[in-house]
Amino acid sequence: MSFLYNLFVSLLIFGMKVFSLFNDKTKKGVDGRKESLDKVKRAFLPSDKVIWMHAASLGEYEQGLPVLEKLKENYPDHKVLVTFFSPSGYENVIKKKHIADVICYLPFDKKNAVKDFISQFNAELFFTVKYDYWYNLLSELKNKGTKIYVVSALFYERQSFFTSYGKWFVKQLKKNIDWFFHQTPFSMALAKSIGLTNSSVAGDTRFDRVKQLKVRDNHVEYINKFIDGKQAVVFGSSWQAEEKIAATVFRKNADLKLIIAPHELKRVEYLKNIFPDALVYSEIKNAEAAVKESQILIIDSIGLLSKLYSYADIAVVGGGFHDAGLHNILEAATFGIPVVFGNHYKKNPEADDLIAAEGGKSFSEENAAADFVLFLLNNEEELESMSQNAGKFVEEKPNSTELILQKILF
C-alpha cells in the first residue's frame, strides 16, 4: 500500500504541473513549492525549536490560529512555521499581519523532499487542522521525535479510512499521531470504531476565533454612512446562487441596503454587470457623495468581510448551493444575526447545530432563500428571535483552545 500511496503522490504532482499550464491558482501552488525549502533555510537553524501548524487552506488556518497563538504565548522563544496546501490559504495569509516566522507551501509528500525540508529545523510540535493528512510527512516527523496532533479533527463516514482499502491509512494515523482533538462526539466515535482511541472531544476552535472577532474594533470606513439607518443584508463569500438571491431580494425590497462580498475578486466585474447602479468599495473616495444614496455596495477588498457582518441585520453566506461547500457561517453568527445558506454542507457540522439552535436556516434553491430573507426583514419579532439565537449559539460554546492546551503543553 505504501507503493500505491507514493504512486498516487507522483501522479498528483504530475497532474498539478500539467493543470498549472492552464490554471493560475494551481500554477501559484506549484511554483510556490519551489521556494519552500529556501524559505526555511533562510529563517531557521537546524537547532531552532519550531512549532509547526499545517492548514490545507484559509478556513483551516483560521481554525488552528487560536491554538497557535496560545502556544506562541507559552513558548515565546520557539519559532513558528505555517504551511499550506492551497494557494487560497497561502495568498490570503501572506498579505496579512501574522505571528509566523515562515509561511510557505507544504512540500509535495515525496520522502526525500519531506526529509530535506524537516532537516532544516527542530520541529518540537506539529499539528494539522481538521483532516489534511500526508503520510510521508507524518512518518518523518515521528522519526524525529516530534509531537503530532490533529486540532478540530473531523471524521465522517465517506472518508477513505472507512473503506475496504483504508486499513493502511488508519495504521499510519495510529502509528504517528499522538492525539486527536475532535470537533464532535460523532467524529470521535467514528475514529474509535477503527481503533483511533487516542482522542478527546475539544470542540471547534473556530468558535474561539469568532468570539475574538466580536470584541475587536470592527469599524469599516464609509459603511455607517452607506447603511444610513436602513436594514442591511450582507452576502458573504458569494457565488452566483447567492448573487441571484441578492437580485431577487433587492427587486422586491428596494429600500434596504445590500453589501456583496464575492468569494473571488474576479467576480466583481460580473457583479457590476448584474447591478450596474452599485457602488464599488475601492471607488468610494472618488464618489463619496453617492455613498448615502447607493443601495448596493460591492466589496472588492480582501479582509473586510468578518467586520462587515457586524453591520448586518441578516447574513447570506456563500458556497452552500453547490459542491464547493459552505463558507464560514460562524463569522456572521457571532454578531448575533440570522444566517441563511444553501444545503451543501456535509463537512460543516456547525451548520446543522446552528439550524437546530434556530439561528440559521438552509435551503435547496435560491428563490426559497430569498423569500425567507424578505420574510425576516418584514417580521421584526422573528428577526430578533433568530438574531438572539445565533449570538447565543456561539457564545455558549466551550473554550476549545484551553482544552487543547491543557493536553499538549510540554
N, C-alpha and C positions, 0 to 999 in steps of 0.2 A: 504493500500500500504506500510505503514511503516513496517508491519509484514513481507510482502513479501521481502522487501529490506533486513531486518535483517536476514531472512531465506537465502537469496542469499549470504550474507556475511558469514554466518555459513557454507554454502556449499562450498564457495570459500576457506575458511580456511581449511576445511576438505580435499578438493581436492588438495590443495597445500601441505599439510602434507603427503598425500599419494604419490603424484608425487615426493616429495623430497626424497623418498626412492630410486628413480631411476634416479634422475636428480640433479647433483651437484649444478647447478645455483639456482634451486628452494630451495635446502637444505640450501644454504647460506642465502637466504631471510627469510626462516622460523626460522633458528637458530639465525640469527641476530636480529630478532624482540624480542627475549627473553632478549636481553641486552639493548634495547632502554630505558626502564624505569630507569634502574640503571644508565645509562649514564647521563640522565638529572638530576637525583637526586644528582649525584656527582658534576655536574658542576653548577647547578642553586640553588638559594634560592627561596622560594615562592614569595619573594618581588622583585626579579630581573626582570627588564623590558627587554623583549625579542622581537627581530624582527625575524620572522619565515618565511622561504621560503620552500615550498614543491615542489619537482620535481619528476615526475614519473621516469625519467631515466636521462642519461647523457646529451642528447640533450636538454631537458627542463632545466636542471641545467645551461648549457651554455647560454640558452636563458634568464634566470632570473638573472644571475650573475651581469650584468651591473647595474640593479636596486638595487640589494642587496648591492653592493659595494658603490653606491651613498648614500643609506640610512645609511650605517655604517659611511660614511664621515660626514653626517649631524647629526648623533646621536652616537658619539664615546663612550658614556657611556652605551649604550644599548648592551646587549649580543646578539649573533646571533646563531640561530638554523637552520640547514638544514636537512630536511628529504627526504628520497627516498622511492619509492615503489619497484623499480627494483634493483637487485644486480649489474647489469651492470653499473648503475649510481653510486651506493654506492662504489663499489670496485674500480672504477677508481678515484673518487674524494678523497677518504680517504687516498690515497697514495700520493696526491699532496699537495702543499702548498695552504692553503685556509684561509678565514677570519672567519670561523665559530668557535664558542666556542664548539659546539657539532654538529657532523654529525652522524645520525643514521637512521635506518629504521622507517618509519611511522608505528605505531602500527596498527594491524588489526582493522577495523572500528566497533568494538563492543562498545556499550555505556559505560560500566564500565571501559574497558581498556583505552578508549579515555579520559574519565573523570579523571581517575587516572593520566594519563600522563600529561594532561593540568594543573592539580592542583599543579604541581611541580614548576611552574614559572608564571610570569605575561606576557602573550602574548599580547603586545600592538598592534602589527600589524602582520597580516598573509597574505601571498599571495601565491597562487598556480599558476603554469605556464601552459598555453595552455588549458588543459581540463581534469585535473585529479581531479575529484570531489568525496569526501567522505562525505556523508550526516550527519552521526552522529558527525563527526569531526566538520563540519561547524556549526551545531546546538549548540554544546557545546561551541565552540569559541564565537559564537554570544551571548550566555547566559552570558558569562564572560565579555562582552562589547568590545571584540576585533574588530578592524577594519579589514575587509576582502576584498581582491581584487583578481582579475584574471589578470595576466600580459600576453600579447601576446595571448589573448583569440582567439580561432579558432572554430567557429561553422560551421558545414556542414550538408547537408540535411539528411544523413543517421544516425545521432545521435538519441538516444532514445527520446530526447526532442520533436522530430517531428513525433512521432508515436502516436497511439491511446491510449497507456498506459503511455505516457510521462508527463501528467499533474502534477503528484505528484512531479516528479523530477524538473520540472520548478518551482513549488511552493517553493521548498526548496532553489533553487538558488535565487529566487526573495526575499525570506524572510531573507536570511542570507548574501548575498554578497552585499557589498556596491557599488562596481563599477567594470565594465568590461572594460579593455583596449584591444580593438580588433586589430588584425593584419591587417584586411582588411575591406573596406566598406561593402563587401558582407557578411562577418561574422556578422557585426553589424546589417545589415538589417535582417538577419535570426533571430538573437536574439530578435530584436524589434518585429518581426512578432509573437512571442509567449509571448510578454509582458515584456521582459527584457530590459527596456528602460534606466536603469541607466548605461549608457555606452558612450564610445567615441572611435574614431579610433586613435590609437597612433602608429601603425605600428609594425614592428617586431624588437624586441630588439636584435636579433642576428646580425643585421646589425651593431649596435653599437659595439658589441663584436668583430666582424671580422675586423672592421676598426682599432681596437686596435692591432689586430694581425699584421697588415701590417707595423706598425711603431715600433714594438719591435725588439729586436735582434733575427733574425731567423736563425742564423748560426747553422748548424749541422755538427759535425766533419766528415771529410772524403768525404762529398758529392761533393764538388767542384772538388776534385781530381778524384772521380768516374766519374762524368759527362765529365770532360776534354774537355769542349768547344763544345760538341756534343748536338744534340737535345735530350730532355728528356721528358718522359711521366710518370706521377705519377698515379698509380692505388690506390686510397684511399678507405679504408674500404671495400676491395674487397671480393666478394664471388666467387663461381665457374664461373658464367657468365662473370664477369669482368676479371677473370684469363684466360678464353678462348679467350677473346679479346686480352689480352696481348700476348698470344701464337701466335695468328694469325698475329698481328702487327709485332712481332719480326721475325716471319718466312718470312715475306715479306719485312722487312727493318731491317736487322741485324746490321746496322751501328749506330742505335740510342741507347739510354740508357733507361732502364725501371727500375722504382722503384715501388715495390709492397708492400703495407702495408695492410695485411689482416684484416678483421673486428675482427676475433678471432685468438689469437695466436696459438691455436691448429691446425690452417690451415698451419702453417709453414712447418711441415713435408710433408704435401700433396704438397705444392709448391716446395719443394726440389726435390720431385719425378718428377714433371712436368718439372722443369727447373734444371736438375742435375748439370749444369755448373754455376748456380747462386751463388753469394756470399751472405752470411747471415750477417746482420749488426753486431750482437754481436760477430761474429768470425773475424772481420776485424783486430783486434790487432794482431792476430796470422797469418794473411795472408795479411798484409798491402801492400806487393809488388804486389798483384794481383788486387788491387782496380782499378787502371787505366785501366787494360786490361779487366776486367769483364764488361759484357754488362747488366746483370740483378742483381739487389740488392733486397733482401728480407728483409723487416724490421720486426724484432722480438722484438722490444722495444716499450713500451707504451709511448704516449705523444709526439711523433715526427712528426706526420702526418701534422698538421697545419703548421709547419715550412718547411716541405719538399715541400709543394705546392709552396713555394717561389722560388724554383729551377726549376720548371717545365715549359715546353712550352705548354703542354696540360695536363688536369686532366681528368681521368675517375673515377667517383665516384660510389661506390657500393650501392647495395640494391635495385636498381630500376628495376631489371629484375625478381624479384619475390615478393611475398606478404609481405616480411619483411618490405618493404618500403625503400624509398630513404634516404641515409645518408646525412650529411651536405655538400651541394654544395657551400654554401657561403664562407666557409673557403678557398676554391680554387678560387672562383671568385674574392675575394678581392685583390688577387695578379695580377689581370689583365691577366688571361689565359682562353682560351675556356674550357668549362666544358661539358663532354659527359656523359650520364647516360641513364638508362632504363626508361620505361614509366609507372612504377608503383609508382605514387607519388601523389595520390589523397589527402593526408594530407599535401602536401607541395606546397602551392600556389606560393612560391618564384620560383619554377621550371618553371611554366608557364610564370611568369614575366621575368625570365632570358632568356627563349626561345624567348619571344616577343621582348626583347631588343637585340636579335641576339648575345648574349654572351654565349649561351649554346644550346645544341641540344639533344633530346631524341630519343630512338629507341626501337622498339618492339623485335628485335632479335640481337644477338651478331655480326653476320657477317656484317650487315649493319653498326653497330657502329664501327667495326674495319676498314671497308673501309673508313669511314668518317675521322677517326683519320689519316689514311695514306694519305688521300686527303689533310688534313690540313698540314701535315708535308711536303708535296711536293708543297704547294701553299703558298708562303710567304705572299702575299698580303691578302689572305683570313684569314690566321692565325693572322696576325697583326690586321685586322679589328675586328675579334671576340675577340681578346685579349683586345683591347681598349673598346669594348662594355661591356665586363664583368666587367672591372675595373670601368667604368663609372656607370654601373648599381648599384654597391654597394655604390660608393662614393656619389651619388646624393640622397640617401635615407635620410629622416629626422632623427634627433636625438630622437628616441623614448623614451629613458630613461629620457631625460629632460622633455618631455611632460607628462610622468607618474609622475615624481617627483613634478611637479607643482601642481598636483591634490592631492597627498597623503601626502605631508609633514604636520606633525601635530605639 
